Amino acid sequence: MPKTHYLKNATLRPDEWTIFFSLTNLKCTMEELFKAALLFWLPLMLVPTGAVFALSRKEGSRPMVGWAVALISSLMVMSSWLTVPESDSSAGGHLILAIIGPTILMAIGCLLAIFSGRIPVQRLPVYAGPVGFISVLLGLAWLLMMHLDNPPIWRHEINPYWLVWWPTFLLSVLLLSSFVIGAMLMVGDNRRNEAGVMAFFSLLFFVGLILLLKIDGDLTDAAQMRAQLWLATADAVGTILGILFAIVTVALVVAQYERRLPAPGLVSAMNEEEKEMVQDILNNNLGGDQE
């Protein structure tokens, strides 16, 4: 009997069918993992690598190559929801693409507002401050409109990372601005005006947080956002406690190490040859000829 005819009419036992489908699913899973690693995780790692490579040297073509790698990798990450839609990690790229507009707008606004104030380096023109404030307001309004009417949609539902990032972002801005205001008032010299500006923006983000908790969006409700805010608060408190615990741990380890070190021995006085050597070095570098 020909071999092809035998294979055509051959039947598999149930356990052999199970092994066959398991191997097929394993092959598909490995292909999906490799594709996600190539089109999402590798570009995600190349973004900071390219930026560090570009900032490490100003001469030659290294900065251009580094920024080009970072830019191309960023585009690959943001387009991962199209290139690897079967990967759950592509939700992160989809979120970055959705929030990159208002985020850049607010970042530019902060830079304009900061470098138009009293700083020790070259200041921007006077009109840069109001333009920066308007940019921050527009970026915040953009995000609020996304929450109310058009949240990021991924796989026909709200992007799960958006539900985590949005309340975490508002809470982080409030905590950071509170810290900056306190530092300005306690350490800064005559920085009450700048602290007042920071307090104004903190109030805006606080209003945004209240709207997040009280008003239902098009596809989200206030109860869901309140739950996410509690989770974000737990993450923030855990992060702060973890940092404090790490600092205390390092301090204790250093203190215990220094406590076990032997007492330093007494250093003998310099002899005449060493004194003459020091005097020669001082005379050669300072130009003096007196002791």
C-alpha positions, 0 to 999 in steps of 0.5 A: 500500500502506498505511504500517502494512501496509508496516511490519508486513511489513517485515524488517530486515537483520542490521546494522539489527537490531544497531543496533536492539538497541544503541539499545535497550540504550543506552536501558535503560542510560541509564535505569538510570544516571539512576535510580541517580543520582537515588535513590542518588548524589544522596541520598548527596551530600545527607547531608553537605550537610544535616549541614553546613547544619544545623551552620552556624547554630543559629538559625531553622529551618536546623538542622531543615531540614538534619537533615531533609534528612540523615535523609531522604537517609540513608533513601533511601541505605539503601533503594537496594537496594530502589529501584535493585536493578539498580545495583551501587552499591546494595550500599553502601546495603545494607551501611550498613543492615546495619551501622548498628545495631552501629555506632550502638551502639558509637558511643554506647558510646564517647561514654558511656565518654569523657564519663564520665571526666576531661574539662574539660567537664560529665561524665556520671553515673558509671554512664555509663562501664560502660553505654558499655563494655557497649554497645561489647561488644554492638556488637562481639559483634553484628558477630561474630555477623553474620560467623559466622552471618548476613552481609549477603546482596545478590543471593543472595550475600555483600555484596562491600562487607562482605568489604572493610569488616569486616577494614578496620574491625577493623584501623583500630580497632586502629591508631587505638587504638594511636595514642590509647594512645601519645598518652595515655601520652606527652602526657597527664597521669596518664592511665594508667587511661584508657590501660589501658581503651583497651588492653582494648578494643584487645585485644577487637578484636584477639581479634575479628580473630584469630577472623576469621582462624581461624574459618570463618563460615556463608558465608565461610571464614578463607582468604578473610578472610585475603586481605581482611585483606592487602588492607586492610593494603595499603590502610592502609599506602598511605593512611598513606604517601600522607598522609606523602608529601603532608605532606612535599611541602607542606613542601618546596614551602613551604620552597622558596617561602620560600627564594626570597622576598627578605629583608625590608627594615628598618622605619624608626623611628616618628616623633613623630606615630605615637608619639602615635597609638599612645599615644592608642590605648593610653590609650583601651583600657587606661585608662593615662596613663603611657608 
